[in-house]
């Protein structure tokens, strides 16, 4: 039986005001996002925002020499394209599909009109932006002060939180690009986790076997980001319950 995908599987979209959701639904388009697809590049005018359901999109800063590093991940907890309601029409970073799946995209004009029309919608989108900024800041601290082993644990946990199961499809080369480190470093770190029985890795498929142990091996950065994300989503979901 084919998997049923709905915009409501994006927790941010599902928790938006009912009036806003009803106005946006007719304009949503389901799109398939293959691994490695670039959704937008730095400085290019954004045409859509994306609400991922079972996919993950990485936000990457790209240097002039082509080197890159991930600054945040967005999955079923949020939306990609915040520049469109933050006063700009382009972003300074690249958006790349980290984990293949589905997202619902919404035309930029429709989002901007709703942002200006509905005060509660505007408030929730800005609160989500706050949680995304918190993730970006913590990622910068982690990349500066923590080991590759700890960074990999953080990255795996953040990715798992945004997927419906415990398996990731990801090459070590792509992980290295996300973390802004050499592939050899990722290979060594992943090998340690595999020897400990925390993960299994084979031909680009990563299965997390012992999540509690993975959390123990991680630095405090994961908990900081998770706490902020959970706080936002709990507020959103509570507001939906109260509306009924």
Beta strands, then each sheet from edge to edge (+ up, - down):
strand 1: 29-33
strand 2: 38-40
strand 3: 48-52
strand 4: 56-62
strand 5: 68-74
strand 6: 94-99
strand 7: 101-107
strand 8: 167-169
strand 9: 199-202
strand 10: 205-208
sheet 1: 1+ 7- 3+
sheet 2: 2+ 6- 4+ 5-
sheet 3: 8+ 10- 9+
end
